[in-house]
Amino acid sequence: LGNWSRSNTPMLMLLSSIITYHHAPTETLLFVLFAKVPEMKEKKKGEELRAPPTVIMFPGSRGHRSGGLHRQKRDWVIPPVNVPENSRGPFPQMLVSIRSDQDRDISIRYSITGMGADQPPNEVFNIDPVAGKMYVTKPLDREMRSSYHLRAHAVDMNGNQVENPIDLYIYVIDMNDNRPEFRNQVYNGSVDEGSKPGTYVMHVSAFDADDNTTANGMVRYRILSQMPHNPIPNMFTINSETGDIVSVAAGLDRETVSQYTLIVQATDMEGNLNFGLSNTATALITVTDINDNPPRLTNRTFSGEVPENRVGLVVANLTVKDADQPHSPNWNAVYRIISGDPSNHFSMRTDPVSNDGMVTVVKPVDYEMNRAFMLTVVVSNQAHLASGIQSSLQSTAGVTISVQDINEPPYFPTNPKSIRFEEGVPAGTSLTTFSATDPDRLQMQQIIRYTKLNDPALWLSINRTSGQIVTIATLDRESTYVKNNVYEATFLAIDSGSPPASATGTLQIYLNDINDNPPALVPREAQLCERVNRNTNGVNITAADADTDPNAGPFVFELPNYPPSIRRNWTISRISGDYARLGLRYQVYLESGVYEVPIVVSDSGNPPLSNRSVIKVKVCPCDRNGDCTTLGAVAAAGLGTGAIISILVCIIILLCMVLLFVVWMKRRERERQTKQLLIDPEDDVRDNILKYDEEGGGEEDQDYDLSQLQQPDSLEHIISKPPGVRRVDERPIVPESQYPIRHVLPHPGDIGDFIHEGLRAADNDPTAPPYDSLLVFDYEGSGSTAGSVSSLNSSSSGDQDYDYLNDWGPRFKKLADMYGGGDED
C-alpha cells in the first residue's frame, strides 16, 4: 500500500476525501480501499488480471471465497455501496458482486429490483444473472437523486427462491459540480445618511445545490468592489456566513453620494478561492435623506408692490435653497409672517414646484391708511431638523410691500338709504338728496356725477350734480312694483378720475297708506232657496279693499233706496265687522230666476269711501238639504216650463232610440249564435276555401246532365230498384247519423270539442258524400280546339316563342322562367 500510494497519489487523495467527508462505516472503507488498490496496481503494471471485486454473500451463507467478505452472522448489516457522481466511466462500471454459497451445488440466477433497476428511473443498475456482478450503466447525479434502495434475489433454474432477498443501499457521493446561485441578481437596500458604523443595511443570500453538510455546499460571502469610493473605498462589510451587509465607517452623506454599488461574491468550499466555485451579484445601497440641511433664503431682503383695494394678488416671491431631497418633507418649505402685518392683510403660500414663498394679499389695503408694509418672514421645513442640526441665520428675511394709489370709486355713506312718505305724493315733490363721497383724499379734488340705474315704475329723477331725487309721477302703494310697502330704486355715482370709477346706491321708499281705494263686494254671484228659512237661508257677503288698516275694514253694507223693490224683497244683516248676510225678507216669495241686487259698501277710512256693487242671486226651489234641485237650477237659468218639458221629451226619445238599437243588436247576436255550425257550403260566406261542384267543359261540351253529379232530391227511384242493383254513386239507404247539436250560446272553450264530434260523425256516416265509391262522370265530348294537354312537356326545344308570358303578370312569372327565352345555366 505504501509503494502504491507513492505512485497513485490522486487515487489516495480521493479515498482520503471519502473517509474525511462522508464518514462511511469502517468496514465499508476498508473493503473499498482493498478493492480498489489491487485494481489500480494491476492497471499500473498493464496486466489483464484484476483484483477480485467486493463479494456480498446472502445471509445464511456457509462459506466464502478468498478475497471476499463473508458474513458469519445473520444480524450483520450489509454496508452501503458508495458511488461518486459524474463518473466518466467506462460504463457499465461494476460496483459489487453478489454470491450465494449454494452455487456450488446448483445453478443460481441473480436479479435486482427497486428504483433504478426495474422501477423508474429504469436501467440505472443491472446485474449479471449468472455471475452476480452488479453494474452502474451511466453517470449519477446526486442533485437529482442522492441514494438508491435495491433488493437482490437468488433463485434456481426453476424460479424457486433459494435465498432470502437482501437489501442493497447505494449512496451517491457528492462532487463540487454546482456554483452558488444568488436568489436575485440585484439587491436593493437603504441606509440613512449620517448613520453610525455598524448600522445594518441589507441581506444577500446564495444557494448551492451541492451537499450543504460538506464543503461542496458551504457558501461564504465577500465584497469585491464598491463604487464610488467616497469617502473611503470600504464603507461597508459583509458577514461571510450570513450575508448581512453593515456600515463600517462614518461619513454617509446623501448630498455627496446618494447611492453605492457593491459587487458581492459567493464561493463554496467554505470560501476557498483555489478549489471553490464562485458567483457574483450586485447590491444597490441607497442613502436615504434626513433633514440635515435647513432652508436658506437667497436674500436677506425682498420687496414688492400692491395696488390698493385688490385681493388675491401675489406681490412678492421669496426664493429659498435646500440641499435635502426635493419634494420631500425635508425639502418642502413653510413660510410664516412673524411681524409687520397686525391687520392680517397678507398671507404666505408655498409654490409646490419651485418651493418659493409667495406673499399674497388677502385683505384690501388702503393707500390713504398705509403707504407701505415692512414684513418679517421666517422659513422652515415640514419635517423637523435632524438631531444636532441648528437653524440657519438665513432662514429669516425682511419684505417691503409698497402700496400703489389708484382711483378708488366713490361710495354712498348710507347704502341702502331708507326714507318714508305717504302714497299719493304728486309729481315734482323732492324726496331726498342721495349723494356719494370720494375716498381719494390725497388726489386732486374730483367731480361726482349721478344717474338713474333702475327705476321700475319710472316715478323718480336725480340731479346729475347734487344727487337730489324728485318725483316725476304719483307714488302708489298699491302698485305691483311695491313689495311690502317698499319701493326700491338704484342710482349710479361716477367720479372724474382716470379711469373713471363708479358706485351703486339703493334708495328704499317706505309708502304709508292713505284711503284711496273704495271696497269691492265679494262674491259677485250667489244662490238662494225660494222658500225663506230664517235660520239657514241667506248669502254671506264681504268686501275686498286694496288699502290697509285703518283704511279698510270694518265695512258697512247697505241696500240702496232706489229702486224700492230692493228694500221690499231683500234684507242685509250684519255678522261681523267684515261680513254680512243677504237674504229674502220673511214671507216674501220670488219665482225661480236670476236677480241683480245692488249693495253699497263703505270702508272705515277718514273720510270713508263707498262703492255700489251688484250681486247676481239665483233663486231656485231647494231640497231638504237646502240645495237647488236640477229642475230648479234650469228654471233659475231663465228657461220657461214649455222649454223644460221639450228638453225632457227629447231626452226620453233619445233614450228609447238607444234602447231599441241595443235590443236589435242583441237579437242579431242571438240569431248568429243559434245558426248551425255545419251549413250548406253555398250559404257559407266565411273566409275559407269555397267548394264548387260544377266543372265546366270545353266548347263542344255543352249538353251534359248535371243531375247525375248532384245529390238526388228523393230516394223513391232508388228504393224501387231490385235488391243489389243500384248505381255506385247513389246515396245509400241507411239511417242518417246523428250529428251533435250545438248549444245556442256555447262556451268559447267548447268549440273545439264540437268540431271534433262533428268530424267523427261525418267519418262514420255512409250517407254523407262522396259515399266512399267510384263516381261516374259523363263524357265531355271530343274534338276540342284547345287540343290535348298531353303534348305539353318541359322541354325548351322547338320554335315556339313563350316570351309573351312575361307580360301576363307575376302569376305567370314561374311559367315564363321555365319556357321563356334566355341563356341556359
Sequence and secondary structure as in RCSB ss.txt:
>XXXX:A:sequence
LGNWSRSNTPMLMLLSSIITYHHAPTETLLFVLFAKVPEMKEKKKGEELRAPPTVIMFPGSRGHRSGGLHRQKRD
WVIPPVNVPENSRGPFPQMLVSIRSDQDRDISIRYSITGMGADQPPNEVFNIDPVAGKMYVTKPLDREMRSSYHL
RAHAVDMNGNQVENPIDLYIYVIDMNDNRPEFRNQVYNGSVDEGSKPGTYVMHVSAFDADDNTTANGMVRYRILS
QMPHNPIPNMFTINSETGDIVSVAAGLDRETVSQYTLIVQATDMEGNLNFGLSNTATALITVTDINDNPPRLTNR
TFSGEVPENRVGLVVANLTVKDADQPHSPNWNAVYRIISGDPSNHFSMRTDPVSNDGMVTVVKPVDYEMNRAFML
TVVVSNQAHLASGIQSSLQSTAGVTISVQDINEPPYFPTNPKSIRFEEGVPAGTSLTTFSATDPDRLQMQQIIRY
TKLNDPALWLSINRTSGQIVTIATLDRESTYVKNNVYEATFLAIDSGSPPASATGTLQIYLNDINDNPPALVPRE
AQLCERVNRNTNGVNITAADADTDPNAGPFVFELPNYPPSIRRNWTISRISGDYARLGLRYQVYLESGVYEVPIV
VSDSGNPPLSNRSVIKVKVCPCDRNGDCTTLGAVAAAGLGTGAIISILVCIIILLCMVLLFVVWMKRRERERQTK
QLLIDPEDDVRDNILKYDEEGGGEEDQDYDLSQLQQPDSLEHIISKPPGVRRVDERPIVPESQYPIRHVLPHPGD
IGDFIHEGLRAADNDPTAPPYDSLLVFDYEGSGSTAGSVSSLNSSSSGDQDYDYLNDWGPRFKKLADMYGGGDED
>XXXX:A:secstr
 HHHHHH HHHHHHHHHHHHHH   HHHHHHHHHHHHHHHHHHHHT S      EEE TT     TTS    STT
     EEEETT    SSEEEEEEE GGGGTS  EEEEEEBTTTBSSTTSEEE TTT EEEE S   TTT SEEEE
EEEEE TTS EEEEEEEEEEEEE  S    EES SEEEEEEETT  TT EEEE  EE  S TTSGGG  EEEEEE
EES  S S SEEE TTT EEEE SS   TTT SEEEEEEEEESGGG TTT  EEEEEEEEEEE  S S  EES S
EEEEEEETT  S EEEEE EE  S TTSTTT EEEEEEES TT  EEEEE TTT  EEEEE S   TTT SEEEE
EEEEEESS   TT    GGGEEEEEEEEE      B SSSSEEEEEETT  TT EEEE   B    SS     EE
EEEE TT  EEE TTT EEEESS   TTSTT BTTEEEEEEEEE  SSS  EEEEEEEEEEE  S S  EEE SE
EEEESS  TTT  EEEEEE SS TTSS S EEE  SSSHHHHHHEEEEE SSSEEEEEE TT    SEEEEEEEE
EE S SS  EEEEEEEEEEE B TTS B HHHHHHHTT  HHHHHHHHHHHHHHHHHHHHHHHHHHHHHHHHHHS
 SS  TTT  SSS          TT     GGGTS  S SHHHHTS TT   TTS   S         SS  GGG
HHHHHHHHHHHHHT TTSTTTTS        S  TT  GGG  S   SS   GGGGGG GGGHHHHHHHS S   
